[in-house]
């Protein structure tokens, strides 16, 4: 029997539809794969910011993951917002139990509007129990600073941070430099199997519609890994998809704040695996 490539997103729900589970569903579908979900939290938010976070009970998170894993057998896992220590441990427990082929972790800690999205005691669990089970983590500069305890303001410091983060046990680290000051932006991909990083250079795209960029990138990486790309190829193709989605949505008005990308700017046909 032929089948679809399946990606499960373990993340929070965004009521405005631009980030979290909703962004992942859109990106995975636009890239031709099948998206399943396990919701870790319900957020009350819109394009102006996050108002309230309601974590889903850990046993319900575990139940969602197990139901999908035992029936759909996902080819890749994308992990987004994990708000507290009990959910972090449940997710790690499920990864150890099911041993998925690809695990992408976007350590969502602060919203675009500056709202803190994680409890302090959960960070240690992420670094010691969850990150070692992942194939790649994709922190932005703010998240990388939280995880390393060091300020990051330039490309050199991004490379140093990537090496520090790699010591937590993931097979790869992508430090995203979208918040760097200047015309150019850099992303640094450090693989555990290589001594030198891969540096992606690009131009800033002037747009207020970048809500959910990190969620979209990480779920896209997971999708391309499920489709058979190696890590550098998956990251490169995911970055290109996100760039085009930002370009396509930069002149669209949705809400009064930070709007979403245009995830479906050029959807592809559903991919089929043998």
SEBALUM-992458 format. One record per residue (C-alpha): x, y, z. Coordinates in Angstrom, 3 decimals. Each point is the difference from the previous one (the first is absolute). Layout:
BEGIN
<node><east>X</east><north>Y</north><up>Z</up></node>
...
//
This chain:
BEGIN
<node><east>0.000</east><north>0.000</north><up>0.000</up></node>
<node><east>1.163</east><north>3.497</north><up>-0.787</up></node>
<node><east>-0.251</east><north>2.622</north><up>2.717</up></node>
<node><east>0.422</east><north>3.663</north><up>0.775</up></node>
<node><east>3.044</east><north>1.303</north><up>1.870</up></node>
<node><east>-1.327</east><north>0.784</north><up>3.489</up></node>
<node><east>1.295</east><north>2.706</north><up>2.325</up></node>
<node><east>-1.352</east><north>0.525</north><up>3.496</up></node>
<node><east>0.213</east><north>3.459</north><up>1.508</up></node>
<node><east>0.168</east><north>0.079</north><up>3.794</up></node>
<node><east>-0.632</east><north>3.660</north><up>0.753</up></node>
<node><east>-2.322</east><north>2.693</north><up>1.288</up></node>
<node><east>-3.143</east><north>1.230</north><up>-1.709</up></node>
<node><east>-0.123</east><north>3.598</north><up>-1.292</up></node>
<node><east>-3.556</east><north>1.343</north><up>-0.130</up></node>
<node><east>0.984</east><north>2.547</north><up>-2.674</up></node>
<node><east>1.249</east><north>-2.777</north><up>-2.283</up></node>
<node><east>3.427</east><north>1.426</north><up>-0.752</up></node>
<node><east>2.355</east><north>-2.034</north><up>2.177</up></node>
<node><east>0.178</east><north>-3.237</north><up>1.973</up></node>
<node><east>-2.110</east><north>-2.981</north><up>-1.018</up></node>
<node><east>-1.878</east><north>2.030</north><up>-2.606</up></node>
<node><east>3.166</east><north>1.187</north><up>-1.753</up></node>
<node><east>1.362</east><north>-3.550</north><up>0.045</up></node>
<node><east>-3.167</east><north>-1.431</north><up>-1.546</up></node>
<node><east>0.142</east><north>2.574</north><up>-2.790</up></node>
<node><east>3.709</east><north>-0.444</north><up>-0.731</up></node>
<node><east>-0.012</east><north>-3.796</north><up>0.063</up></node>
<node><east>-3.065</east><north>-0.115</north><up>-2.240</up></node>
<node><east>1.403</east><north>2.595</north><up>-2.412</up></node>
<node><east>3.126</east><north>-2.140</north><up>-0.395</up></node>
<node><east>-2.062</east><north>-3.057</north><up>-0.904</up></node>
<node><east>0.092</east><north>-2.032</north><up>3.212</up></node>
<node><east>-2.587</east><north>-1.114</north><up>2.556</up></node>
<node><east>-0.135</east><north>1.851</north><up>3.323</up></node>
<node><east>-1.094</east><north>-1.483</north><up>3.319</up></node>
<node><east>0.026</east><north>1.876</north><up>3.304</up></node>
<node><east>0.383</east><north>-0.221</north><up>3.759</up></node>
<node><east>-0.985</east><north>3.282</north><up>1.635</up></node>
<node><east>2.080</east><north>0.972</north><up>3.038</up></node>
<node><east>-1.738</east><north>3.282</north><up>0.845</up></node>
<node><east>-2.874</east><north>2.196</north><up>-1.062</up></node>
<node><east>0.969</east><north>3.639</north><up>-0.365</up></node>
<node><east>-2.306</east><north>2.976</north><up>-0.145</up></node>
<node><east>1.717</east><north>2.273</north><up>-2.488</up></node>
<node><east>-0.295</east><north>2.022</north><up>-3.173</up></node>
<node><east>2.376</east><north>1.991</north><up>-2.173</up></node>
<node><east>0.436</east><north>2.521</north><up>2.830</up></node>
<node><east>1.439</east><north>-2.549</north><up>2.439</up></node>
<node><east>-0.557</east><north>-2.873</north><up>2.409</up></node>
<node><east>-2.527</east><north>0.680</north><up>2.758</up></node>
<node><east>-0.257</east><north>-3.305</north><up>1.853</up></node>
<node><east>1.516</east><north>-3.495</north><up>-0.095</up></node>
<node><east>-1.932</east><north>-3.069</north><up>1.160</up></node>
<node><east>2.221</east><north>-3.135</north><up>0.084</up></node>
<node><east>-1.698</east><north>-3.255</north><up>-0.943</up></node>
<node><east>0.247</east><north>-2.608</north><up>2.795</up></node>
<node><east>3.098</east><north>-2.130</north><up>-0.536</up></node>
<node><east>-1.959</east><north>-3.266</north><up>-0.160</up></node>
<node><east>-2.060</east><north>1.414</north><up>-2.875</up></node>
<node><east>3.163</east><north>1.027</north><up>-1.841</up></node>
<node><east>1.356</east><north>-3.507</north><up>0.461</up></node>
<node><east>-3.281</east><north>-1.517</north><up>-1.174</up></node>
<node><east>0.002</east><north>2.064</north><up>-3.183</up></node>
<node><east>3.577</east><north>-0.952</north><up>-0.828</up></node>
<node><east>-0.553</east><north>-3.692</north><up>0.683</up></node>
<node><east>-3.210</east><north>-0.116</north><up>-2.044</up></node>
<node><east>1.757</east><north>1.472</north><up>-3.035</up></node>
<node><east>3.212</east><north>-1.993</north><up>0.395</up></node>
<node><east>-1.733</east><north>-3.355</north><up>0.309</up></node>
<node><east>-2.327</east><north>0.541</north><up>-2.966</up></node>
<node><east>1.618</east><north>2.400</north><up>-2.485</up></node>
<node><east>3.680</east><north>-0.802</north><up>0.702</up></node>
<node><east>1.360</east><north>3.492</north><up>-0.806</up></node>
<node><east>3.126</east><north>0.346</north><up>-2.112</up></node>
<node><east>1.050</east><north>3.106</north><up>1.926</up></node>
<node><east>-0.832</east><north>1.911</north><up>3.162</up></node>
<node><east>-0.011</east><north>3.770</north><up>0.403</up></node>
<node><east>-0.058</east><north>1.312</north><up>3.572</up></node>
<node><east>-0.931</east><north>3.582</north><up>0.759</up></node>
<node><east>-1.205</east><north>1.709</north><up>3.168</up></node>
<node><east>0.380</east><north>-2.022</north><up>3.192</up></node>
<node><east>-1.229</east><north>2.135</north><up>2.845</up></node>
<node><east>0.836</east><north>-1.999</north><up>3.111</up></node>
<node><east>2.124</east><north>-2.741</north><up>1.499</up></node>
<node><east>-2.621</east><north>-2.763</north><up>0.017</up></node>
<node><east>-0.744</east><north>0.404</north><up>-3.705</up></node>
<node><east>3.733</east><north>0.099</north><up>-0.773</up></node>
<node><east>0.496</east><north>-3.328</north><up>1.762</up></node>
<node><east>-3.024</east><north>-1.595</north><up>-1.667</up></node>
<node><east>1.264</east><north>0.984</north><up>-3.461</up></node>
<node><east>3.476</east><north>-1.349</north><up>0.791</up></node>
<node><east>-1.567</east><north>-3.229</north><up>1.279</up></node>
<node><east>-1.924</east><north>-0.444</north><up>-3.249</up></node>
<node><east>3.094</east><north>0.646</north><up>-2.122</up></node>
<node><east>1.912</east><north>-2.658</north><up>1.912</up></node>
<node><east>-2.900</east><north>-2.438</north><up>-0.384</up></node>
<node><east>-0.697</east><north>0.432</north><up>-3.716</up></node>
<node><east>3.454</east><north>1.039</north><up>-1.285</up></node>
<node><east>-1.197</east><north>2.001</north><up>-3.046</up></node>
<node><east>2.391</east><north>0.257</north><up>-2.937</up></node>
<node><east>0.198</east><north>3.808</north><up>0.068</up></node>
<node><east>-0.570</east><north>2.438</north><up>2.870</up></node>
<node><east>0.086</east><north>3.776</north><up>-0.520</up></node>
<node><east>-0.283</east><north>2.174</north><up>3.105</up></node>
<node><east>-0.740</east><north>3.716</north><up>-0.176</up></node>
<node><east>0.516</east><north>1.131</north><up>3.620</up></node>
<node><east>-2.725</east><north>2.652</north><up>0.067</up></node>
<node><east>0.554</east><north>2.138</north><up>3.082</up></node>
<node><east>-1.047</east><north>3.567</north><up>-0.826</up></node>
<node><east>-2.748</east><north>1.182</north><up>-2.347</up></node>
<node><east>0.518</east><north>2.637</north><up>-2.687</up></node>
<node><east>-1.722</east><north>2.504</north><up>2.269</up></node>
<node><east>2.350</east><north>-0.834</north><up>2.872</up></node>
<node><east>-2.281</east><north>-2.264</north><up>2.048</up></node>
<node><east>1.862</east><north>-2.741</north><up>1.892</up></node>
<node><east>-1.309</east><north>-3.406</north><up>-1.067</up></node>
<node><east>1.865</east><north>-2.417</north><up>2.279</up></node>
<node><east>0.377</east><north>-0.505</north><up>3.738</up></node>
<node><east>3.547</east><north>0.368</north><up>1.335</up></node>
<node><east>0.308</east><north>-3.495</north><up>1.460</up></node>
<node><east>-0.908</east><north>-1.571</north><up>-3.351</up></node>
<node><east>3.141</east><north>1.336</north><up>-1.691</up></node>
<node><east>2.316</east><north>-2.353</north><up>1.886</up></node>
<node><east>-2.149</east><north>-2.983</north><up>-0.950</up></node>
<node><east>0.103</east><north>1.069</north><up>-3.649</up></node>
<node><east>3.798</east><north>0.156</north><up>-0.004</up></node>
<node><east>0.615</east><north>-3.214</north><up>1.945</up></node>
<node><east>-2.842</east><north>-2.299</north><up>-1.050</up></node>
<node><east>-1.523</east><north>1.196</north><up>-3.276</up></node>
<node><east>2.738</east><north>1.593</north><up>-2.114</up></node>
<node><east>2.220</east><north>-3.137</north><up>0.111</up></node>
<node><east>-2.826</east><north>-1.878</north><up>-1.780</up></node>
<node><east>-0.183</east><north>2.418</north><up>-2.931</up></node>
<node><east>1.557</east><north>0.121</north><up>-3.454</up></node>
<node><east>0.024</east><north>3.791</north><up>-0.080</up></node>
<node><east>-0.990</east><north>2.946</north><up>2.167</up></node>
<node><east>-0.852</east><north>3.336</north><up>-1.609</up></node>
<node><east>0.260</east><north>2.847</north><up>2.544</up></node>
<node><east>-0.143</east><north>3.656</north><up>-1.012</up></node>
<node><east>2.439</east><north>2.430</north><up>1.599</up></node>
<node><east>-2.176</east><north>0.673</north><up>3.059</up></node>
<node><east>-0.478</east><north>-3.716</north><up>0.636</up></node>
<node><east>3.685</east><north>-0.745</north><up>-0.594</up></node>
<node><east>0.889</east><north>2.660</north><up>2.561</up></node>
<node><east>-2.329</east><north>-1.579</north><up>2.569</up></node>
<node><east>1.457</east><north>-3.452</north><up>-0.617</up></node>
<node><east>3.672</east><north>1.058</north><up>-0.013</up></node>
<node><east>-0.173</east><north>2.868</north><up>2.472</up></node>
<node><east>2.004</east><north>2.189</north><up>-2.390</up></node>
<node><east>-0.824</east><north>3.077</north><up>-2.058</up></node>
<node><east>0.020</east><north>-0.591</north><up>-3.776</up></node>
<node><east>0.338</east><north>3.017</north><up>-2.265</up></node>
<node><east>2.048</east><north>-1.092</north><up>-3.026</up></node>
<node><east>0.950</east><north>-2.911</north><up>-2.246</up></node>
<node><east>3.055</east><north>-0.966</north><up>2.061</up></node>
<node><east>-2.079</east><north>-0.259</north><up>3.163</up></node>
<node><east>-2.640</east><north>-2.003</north><up>-1.886</up></node>
<node><east>2.643</east><north>-2.569</north><up>-0.982</up></node>
<node><east>1.212</east><north>-0.206</north><up>3.583</up></node>
<node><east>-3.559</east><north>-0.408</north><up>1.261</up></node>
<node><east>-0.660</east><north>-2.791</north><up>-2.488</up></node>
<node><east>2.965</east><north>-1.968</north><up>1.363</up></node>
<node><east>-1.141</east><north>0.558</north><up>3.579</up></node>
<node><east>-3.525</east><north>-1.121</north><up>-0.841</up></node>
<node><east>1.328</east><north>-3.059</north><up>-1.825</up></node>
<node><east>1.527</east><north>-1.152</north><up>3.295</up></node>
<node><east>-3.543</east><north>-0.520</north><up>1.332</up></node>
<node><east>-0.229</east><north>-3.126</north><up>-2.146</up></node>
<node><east>-1.927</east><north>0.762</north><up>-3.181</up></node>
<node><east>1.446</east><north>-1.214</north><up>-3.307</up></node>
<node><east>-0.231</east><north>3.499</north><up>-1.484</up></node>
<node><east>-0.711</east><north>3.596</north><up>0.984</up></node>
<node><east>-1.421</east><north>2.779</north><up>-2.157</up></node>
<node><east>0.471</east><north>3.415</north><up>1.621</up></node>
<node><east>-2.335</east><north>2.399</north><up>-1.782</up></node>
<node><east>1.227</east><north>3.559</north><up>-0.444</up></node>
<node><east>-3.170</east><north>1.708</north><up>-1.155</up></node>
<node><east>0.254</east><north>2.452</north><up>2.914</up></node>
<node><east>3.497</east><north>1.209</north><up>-0.904</up></node>
<node><east>0.343</east><north>3.725</north><up>-0.613</up></node>
<node><east>0.990</east><north>0.906</north><up>-3.564</up></node>
<node><east>-0.929</east><north>-0.628</north><up>-3.620</up></node>
<node><east>1.335</east><north>-3.554</north><up>-0.022</up></node>
<node><east>-1.271</east><north>-2.934</north><up>2.023</up></node>
<node><east>1.804</east><north>-3.239</north><up>0.777</up></node>
<node><east>-1.047</east><north>-3.447</north><up>1.145</up></node>
<node><east>2.660</east><north>-2.356</north><up>1.337</up></node>
<node><east>-0.397</east><north>-3.769</north><up>-0.392</up></node>
<node><east>2.443</east><north>-2.031</north><up>2.064</up></node>
<node><east>-0.015</east><north>-3.768</north><up>-0.449</up></node>
<node><east>1.486</east><north>-2.286</north><up>2.629</up></node>
<node><east>1.662</east><north>-1.936</north><up>-2.812</up></node>
<node><east>1.881</east><north>3.047</north><up>-1.320</up></node>
<node><east>2.488</east><north>2.437</north><up>1.508</up></node>
<node><east>-0.946</east><north>3.027</north><up>-2.090</up></node>
<node><east>-3.480</east><north>1.513</north><up>-0.067</up></node>
<node><east>-2.100</east><north>0.640</north><up>-3.081</up></node>
<node><east>-0.875</east><north>3.691</north><up>-0.179</up></node>
<node><east>-3.088</east><north>1.131</north><up>-1.900</up></node>
<node><east>0.042</east><north>3.655</north><up>-1.006</up></node>
<node><east>-3.007</east><north>1.984</north><up>-1.174</up></node>
<node><east>-1.590</east><north>3.430</north><up>-0.112</up></node>
<node><east>-2.598</east><north>1.235</north><up>2.446</up></node>
<node><east>-3.461</east><north>0.159</north><up>-1.535</up></node>
<node><east>-1.890</east><north>3.090</north><up>1.070</up></node>
<node><east>-3.296</east><north>-1.332</north><up>1.326</up></node>
<node><east>-2.057</east><north>0.162</north><up>3.183</up></node>
<node><east>-1.533</east><north>-3.357</north><up>-0.927</up></node>
<node><east>2.522</east><north>-2.365</north><up>1.549</up></node>
<node><east>-2.141</east><north>-1.505</north><up>2.764</up></node>
<node><east>0.676</east><north>-3.741</north><up>0.151</up></node>
<node><east>3.234</east><north>0.057</north><up>-2.004</up></node>
<node><east>1.862</east><north>-2.267</north><up>2.428</up></node>
<node><east>-2.868</east><north>-2.478</north><up>0.240</up></node>
<node><east>-0.265</east><north>-0.109</north><up>-3.775</up></node>
<node><east>3.730</east><north>-0.543</north><up>-0.473</up></node>
<node><east>0.259</east><north>-2.850</north><up>2.494</up></node>
<node><east>-3.059</east><north>-1.839</north><up>-1.319</up></node>
<node><east>1.335</east><north>0.445</north><up>-3.537</up></node>
<node><east>3.354</east><north>-1.506</north><up>1.014</up></node>
<node><east>-1.855</east><north>-2.958</north><up>1.491</up></node>
<node><east>-1.984</east><north>-0.405</north><up>-3.210</up></node>
<node><east>3.043</east><north>0.038</north><up>-2.255</up></node>
<node><east>1.761</east><north>-2.513</north><up>2.268</up></node>
<node><east>-3.067</east><north>-2.246</north><up>-0.306</up></node>
<node><east>0.237</east><north>0.360</north><up>-3.783</up></node>
<node><east>3.566</east><north>-1.334</north><up>0.023</up></node>
<node><east>2.200</east><north>3.100</north><up>0.076</up></node>
<node><east>3.170</east><north>-0.007</north><up>2.088</up></node>
<node><east>0.281</east><north>2.649</north><up>2.705</up></node>
<node><east>1.748</east><north>2.738</north><up>-2.041</up></node>
<node><east>-2.402</east><north>-0.577</north><up>-2.883</up></node>
<node><east>-3.062</east><north>0.063</north><up>2.256</up></node>
<node><east>1.113</east><north>3.240</north><up>1.658</up></node>
<node><east>0.823</east><north>1.636</north><up>-3.325</up></node>
<node><east>-3.333</east><north>-0.925</north><up>-1.595</up></node>
<node><east>-1.939</east><north>0.999</north><up>3.110</up></node>
<node><east>1.718</east><north>3.389</north><up>0.063</up></node>
<node><east>-0.871</east><north>0.563</north><up>-3.654</up></node>
<node><east>-3.646</east><north>-0.878</north><up>0.654</up></node>
<node><east>-0.186</east><north>2.414</north><up>2.938</up></node>
<node><east>1.682</east><north>2.774</north><up>-2.003</up></node>
<node><east>-2.522</east><north>-0.363</north><up>-2.811</up></node>
<node><east>-2.894</east><north>-0.162</north><up>2.487</up></node>
<node><east>1.151</east><north>3.268</north><up>1.590</up></node>
<node><east>0.376</east><north>1.655</north><up>-3.400</up></node>
<node><east>-3.449</east><north>-1.139</north><up>-1.070</up></node>
<node><east>-1.681</east><north>1.304</north><up>3.139</up></node>
<node><east>1.877</east><north>3.223</north><up>0.671</up></node>
<node><east>-2.649</east><north>2.278</north><up>-1.559</up></node>
<node><east>-3.048</east><north>-1.795</north><up>1.430</up></node>
<node><east>-1.897</east><north>1.429</north><up>2.952</up></node>
<node><east>-1.276</east><north>-2.482</north><up>2.592</up></node>
<node><east>-0.683</east><north>1.495</north><up>3.415</up></node>
<node><east>1.505</east><north>3.141</north><up>1.476</up></node>
<node><east>3.364</east><north>-1.351</north><up>1.169</up></node>
<node><east>2.494</east><north>-2.614</north><up>-1.152</up></node>
<node><east>-1.752</east><north>-1.914</north><up>-2.757</up></node>
<node><east>0.773</east><north>-3.520</north><up>-1.262</up></node>
<node><east>1.998</east><north>-1.261</north><up>-2.955</up></node>
<node><east>-1.770</east><north>-1.113</north><up>-3.166</up></node>
<node><east>0.442</east><north>-3.728</north><up>0.544</up></node>
<node><east>-1.939</east><north>-1.086</north><up>-3.089</up></node>
<node><east>1.666</east><north>2.289</north><up>-2.539</up></node>
<node><east>0.865</east><north>-2.991</north><up>-2.230</up></node>
<node><east>-1.346</east><north>-3.282</north><up>1.404</up></node>
<node><east>1.301</east><north>-3.223</north><up>-1.508</up></node>
<node><east>-1.841</east><north>-3.243</north><up>-0.652</up></node>
<node><east>-0.234</east><north>-2.480</north><up>2.833</up></node>
<node><east>3.200</east><north>-2.038</north><up>0.200</up></node>
<node><east>-0.259</east><north>-3.801</north><up>-0.058</up></node>
<node><east>2.469</east><north>-2.419</north><up>1.588</up></node>
<node><east>0.389</east><north>-3.580</north><up>-1.146</up></node>
//
